[in-house]
Amino acid sequence: MACASAPASGPATTPTAAPALFPGAGTPAAIPSAIKFVSLEGPLWVAAQHALLFSDVVEANGPGAVIYRFDPATRAFSVFPYPPSDTNGPTSTNGLGLDPSGALVACERYDARLVRVTADGKRTVLADGWPPARTGRSGASLNA
């Protein structure tokens, strides 16, 4: 039977370590922080800034909903500037990327849309439904 395990023969052996998925990456280690992260998502390495961006998705655009920037050279966390939501509060994002011009593209979880944010803080809605809205007919709202 192909799926049955064969009986062990000979002395027990110690399993060898799996090959490294990212050669040279080193051993993972926790980075100390006084920040009480809630639910981290959307990691994005921004090579031009030599920094990692990631979202803390707090329920319903809560006060802790921010994008953090981690600088590995200084091992410091900072809050990445993100424009307030339409209700002038924080915005929970759960997916990050960059467009070809280097502008941030973010999935706004509770505002149910995909947006582009330029360096000057201008937000442009790229999509808020699927299929995309047509004249006289909107698509279904995006969701998490």
Solvent accessible surface area in square Angstrom, and as a share of the most:
residue,aa,sasa,rsa
1,M,207,0.92
2,A,110,0.85
3,C,137,0.82
4,A,60,0.46
5,S,107,0.69
6,A,88,0.68
7,P,124,0.78
8,A,106,0.82
9,S,104,0.67
10,G,64,0.61
11,P,121,0.76
12,A,108,0.84
13,T,122,0.71
14,T,118,0.69
15,P,120,0.75
16,T,128,0.74
17,A,98,0.76
18,A,89,0.69
19,P,117,0.74
20,A,74,0.57
21,L,155,0.77
22,F,150,0.62
23,P,119,0.75
24,G,86,0.83
25,A,76,0.59
26,G,62,0.59
27,T,127,0.74
28,P,126,0.79
29,A,86,0.67
30,A,97,0.75
31,I,64,0.33
32,P,112,0.71
33,S,49,0.32
34,A,103,0.80
35,I,58,0.29
36,K,181,0.77
37,F,63,0.26
38,V,104,0.60
39,S,48,0.31
40,L,88,0.44
41,E,70,0.31
42,G,15,0.15
43,P,102,0.64
44,L,31,0.15
45,W,125,0.44
46,V,9,0.05
47,A,65,0.51
48,A,100,0.77
49,Q,75,0.33
50,H,126,0.56
51,A,0,0.00
52,L,55,0.28
53,L,3,0.01
54,F,17,0.07
55,S,0,0.00
56,D,4,0.02
57,V,11,0.06
58,V,24,0.14
59,E,127,0.57
60,A,74,0.57
61,N,32,0.16
62,G,11,0.11
63,P,127,0.80
64,G,35,0.33
65,A,4,0.03
66,V,37,0.21
67,I,2,0.01
68,Y,21,0.08
69,R,61,0.22
70,F,14,0.06
71,D,34,0.17
72,P,56,0.35
73,A,95,0.74
74,T,93,0.54
75,R,132,0.48
76,A,49,0.38
77,F,46,0.19
78,S,56,0.36
79,V,91,0.53
80,F,36,0.15
81,P,107,0.68
82,Y,40,0.15
83,P,25,0.16
84,P,75,0.47
85,S,6,0.04
86,D,109,0.57
87,T,120,0.70
88,N,128,0.66
89,G,21,0.21
90,P,48,0.30
91,T,6,0.03
92,S,0,0.00
93,T,2,0.01
94,N,32,0.16
95,G,18,0.17
96,L,26,0.13
97,G,21,0.20
98,L,77,0.38
99,D,27,0.14
100,P,146,0.92
101,S,100,0.65
102,G,48,0.46
103,A,9,0.07
104,L,9,0.05
105,V,27,0.15
106,A,0,0.00
107,C,55,0.33
108,E,3,0.01
109,R,78,0.29
110,Y,70,0.27
111,D,45,0.24
112,A,26,0.20
113,R,31,0.11
114,L,56,0.28
115,V,0,0.00
116,R,73,0.27
117,V,9,0.05
118,T,50,0.29
119,A,117,0.91
120,D,120,0.62
121,G,33,0.32
122,K,130,0.55
123,R,47,0.17
124,T,51,0.30
125,V,66,0.38
126,L,73,0.36
127,A,32,0.25
128,D,83,0.43
129,G,6,0.06
130,W,170,0.60
131,P,43,0.27
132,P,79,0.49
133,A,71,0.55
134,R,148,0.54
135,T,148,0.86
136,G,89,0.85
137,R,128,0.47
138,S,90,0.58
139,G,19,0.18
140,A,71,0.55
141,S,90,0.58
142,L,51,0.25
143,N,135,0.69
144,A,80,0.62
